[in-house]
Amino acid sequence: MQKRITEKGKLLDENGSLAQKGYATKLLLEYDRAAIKARSSRIKEWDYYYVGNDDFGIALTIADNSYMGLVSYSFLHFRQPLNVTKAAILPFTRGKLGLPSSSVKGDIGYKGKKVETYFKNDGKVRVLTAKYENFYNGKPFEVNITLDNEPQDSIVMAMPFPKVPTAFYYNQKINCLQATGYAIFNGERYEFNKDNNSMGVLDWGRGVWTYSNTWYWGSLSTNLGDHTFGFNIGYGFGDTSAASENMLFYNGEAHKISKVNFNIPTKDGKDDFMADWTFSSDDGRFEFTFRPLLDRYANTTIGLIASNQHQVFGEFSGRAILDDGTVIELDKAVGFAEKVKNRW
């Protein structure tokens, strides 16, 4: 079942439960933190941007998980390979970071002693700036990137959690944002532009989460000559009976697909993240192999809070089929796929 939400309205009803469940291609439902009926410590809000091309990328996050805030910075080089990730942890933020209630427009920023990050969005252009002192080899990390040409469609999910009526996840992924700008890492300047196929994706999330979750997420954005193509795939948490979050994007237009399986190889009874993966859909419209280049791995435990993350960047090769039957073929296009386990 793929229930599409087509009408604007409030995200939550008077009981704090989702008023509508399913997917949309635009942010139609209005999120209001004050309408949440669950404990405030369960509220989690974040803006995550990844910007990259076939050789390197950056990731920036501002998150407010109520009992803790996070401002994260990553530089990734797939051909070396190299991953440098550092973060500022902010205790007991409880909404004080002021993340916007909509992804359509709004600014957010944080400035500390050694770090600063700003995500500015005037409704037409998104500008990401960041600086982290003494990031690598005693040198700072700096980012100044503009994202524009936002596509007409995205994937938006209004997803409940089983057995917890006031728990929900409201999420938008915007693929195929055109990137222009630079990052300075280890004293070297890295350019992002259309000539080197640099594109961005926004993961905008607001919700009330249950304590223990595992999710799978994959994303790719690329230029194919005069056309853009991207996809969002994922599953693993919440009640997806109303809709899956799997969608293709071609020239900014959404093409809904059904269930996609992440086939992660195993070795000695454990996931072997750096061996070749495969992906397959139950409707036959998404069939890919995935050759890993870099595992952005993090494993953190602080008391009852734990996070085990494998965000794997690599090359997708295979085909996807649009709604009209058009076949899109990719050969070693760089994207990512991840498996994350959280107790939070």
N, C-alpha and C positions, 0 to 999 in steps of 0.2 A: 504493500500500500504506500502511495506517495501523496499525502494530503498537502495541497498547496494553499498557503494563506494569501489571500488577494485583497483583503480589506483592512484599512487602518483601524487602530483601536488601542486600548490599554493592554499592556502585556499581562498584567495580573488582575484577577477579579477581587471582590471584597474580602475573600478568605485568604488571599495571598497565593492562590494557585494560578497556573497558566490559564488565561481566558481562551486561547487557541493553541493547538499543538500541530506541529508540522514544519514545512519549509516555505520560504519565500525567496524571491530574487532581489528584493529591496528591503530596507529596514522600515517595515510598515508599523510594527507595534511599538508603543511608547514605554520605555523602561523608566521606572521611578523607584529609586532606592527606598524612599519613604513608604512605599506601598508593600514592602516585604514584611511578612508576618513571622518569619523564622528568626532564630537567635541571630543577633548582629554579628557574632563571631563566625558564623557560617558563610557570610557574604564574601564573594570573591569577584574582583574586577581587574581587568588588565587590558592593555594595548601592547601588542607584540608586532614588530615590523621585522621582516627579513628582506634584504635587498642583495641581489647577487647576479652573477653571470656564470659562464662555464668554468671559470678559473678561481674566483674568490667571491667572498660575500661578507656582509655584516648583519648582526642581529641586535636589536635594541628592545628592551622591555621596561615598561612602568606598570607595576602591579600593586594592588592594595587588597591583601587577603584578610583584612580586618585586624587579626592579632599580629600581623606582620606585613610590612611593605617590602618591595623588591625593585631595585633599579639595576638592570643587567646590561652588560656590554659584551659583544663577541666579535672577534675577527677570525675569519676562516679562509684558509687557502687550500684548495682541493688538490692541487698538483704537487705540493711539497711532501705530505700534507701537514697542515698546522691548524690548531684550534687554540685560541687564547680567550678565555671567558672569565670575567670578574664581575662582582656585583656588590652593591651597597645594600645591607639589610637594615630595615627601619622597623623598630618594635612598636606594636600597638598603634598602627595608623588609623584603623577604624573609620575609613572613609575620608580622612583628612587630606589625602593626596588629591582629592577633587577630580577624579576621572569623569569626563563628560558623560551625560546620560544618553548621548547619541553619537554615532560614528560619522554622521553627516557633516557636522561642524563643531568646532570647539578645540581649545588649546589645553595642554597639560605640560607641567614642567616640574623639575626638581633640581635644587642646587645644594650641594653639601661642601665639605671642606676640600675634597679632592675630586669630586665628580659633579657633573651637571648634564642634564638632558632636557630637551624641549621638543615636543611634538606640536606643531602648529598647523591648524586646518581651518581655512577661511571658507570652506564649502566648495572650493574649486581646486586648490593646490595644497598639498601636504608638504611641510618642510620639517626635516628631522635634523637636529643639531645635537651634538654630544661631545663631551670631553672628559677623559679620565686621566689624571696625572699618574705618572710612574706605572704605566700599564704593562710595559714589556721592555726588558733590558734598560730600565730606568727612563724610558721615553714615554711620552703621552700618546694616547689614542684620541683622534679627533674625527668627527663625522659632520658633513654638511651635504645633505642630499635632498633634492626636490622630487616629489612623486606627483605626476599629473596624468592626463589622458585616462581618467578613471572610467572603466567600462560601465555600460548601462546596467549590467546584471552582476550579481554576486550570489553566494549561498548564505542564507540566513536560516538559523535553526531555533525553534522554540521547543525545547525538549524537557519533558518531566523526568523525574527519577521514580522508580517503582517504590511504592509503599510509603513515600514521604511527600504528602500533598503540597507542602510549601517549599520543596526543593525543585530547582529548575536550572536550566542552562540556556541563556539567550546569547547567541553567537553569530557573528558575521565574519566571513572570510572574503576579502576582496583580492582577487588575483589580477595579474597583468597590469600593474601600475608601472608606467614608464618612469625610469629612474635617470636622473642627471645629477652629478655632483662628485664628491670625492670622500675618501677616508685616508687618514694619515696614520700609518702603523709602522713602528720601529724606524721612524725617520723617513719612510718612503711613502710617496703619494700614490694612491690607487684610484683611478678614474672609473666612474660609472656613467655610461651613456648608451645610446641606441646602437652605436657602432660596435660595441662589444656585448650587445644583447643583454644589457642590464635591466632587470625588472624587479618589482617589489610585490610583496603580499602583506596584507594586514590581517592579523587575527585579533578581532575585537570581541572580548568576552565579558559578560555580566551574569551573575547568578548566585544561587545558594546551592552549595555542593554537600553531598554526603561525605563521610570521613574517608572511606577507602575506595579508590578507583583505579582502573587501568584503561588507558586509551591508546588508539592507533590513529595516526594522522599522516597524510601524505599530501604534498603540494608541488606544483610545477607551473612556471610561467615562462613563456618563450616567444620570440618572434620567428615566424616562418615566412620569410620574404616580406611581402606586403601585408601579411596576416598575423594576428596574435592568437596564441592557443595556450590554454592552461587547464588545470584540473584541481579539484579538491576531493580527497577521499578520506574516509575514516569511520570508526565505530569503536565500541568497547565499553561505553558507560551510558547510563540513562536508558530511557525507554524509547527505542527507535521504531516502534510499531506504526506510528503515524507517518514517518518519513525517514529516509537515510540522508546523510549529508554529502552524498557522492554526486558530483556535477562536473560537466565539461564546459569550457568557455571558448568560443571561437568568434573572433572579432567582437568581443564584448557581449555576445549573446549566450545565454545559458541553455544547456542541453542536459536534462535530468537523466541520470542512470540509477540503477537499483543497488543491489548489494555488491560490494567489492571485498574480496578476501585478501589479506596480507599473508603471504606464505613465506614466513621467515625460516630459513634452514636451522637445523639444530646439530649440535656436536656434543657428545657425551651427556646427553639429556638436557642441555642448555641452549638457549638461542645463540646462534652463530651470526652475529650482526654483520660481520665483514665478508661473509660468503654471499653468493648471488641469491637475491630474492626473486620471487615471481608474484604477480598480481593477476587476479582473474575475477570477472563479474558473473553473476548468475544469469544476466541477460546477454552475455557474449559480446558486450560493447566496450570492454576495457580489458585488454590482454597485454601485459608488459613483463619484461625482465628488468632487473635493477642491479647494476654493478656498483657496490659501495666504493667510495673514495675516502670518506672520512666519517668517523663516528664521534659526534659531539656528545660525549658521555659525562654524566654527573651523577654522583650518588651521595646524598646528604641525609644525615639522621641527627635530629635535635629533639631529644625526649620522645614524645609521642608523634612528632612530625618527621616524616621520611619521604624522600623523593628519589626514585631511580629512573634516570632518563637516558635514552639512547635516541638521539636525533641524528640519523644517518643521511649524509649527502652522497649522491651518486648519480649514475647515468641510466636513464630510462630508455629502453628500446622496445618498440612494439607498435600497437595500433589502438585507436579509439574510434568509435563510430558515432557520428552526430545523429540528431533526430531524423534527418532526411536521408540517412544512409551513407552520407559522405564519410569516407575513411581518412582519418588523420594518422599519418605514420611518423614516428619519431625514431631517430637513431642517435643514441648517446646524448640525449638532452639532459642537462643537469637539473635535478630537483632534490627533494628530501622525503624521507619516510621515517616515522618515529614510533617507538613504543615507550610509554611512560607509565610508571606505577607510583601513585601518590597515596600517602596517608596524611591527611591535612585537615 
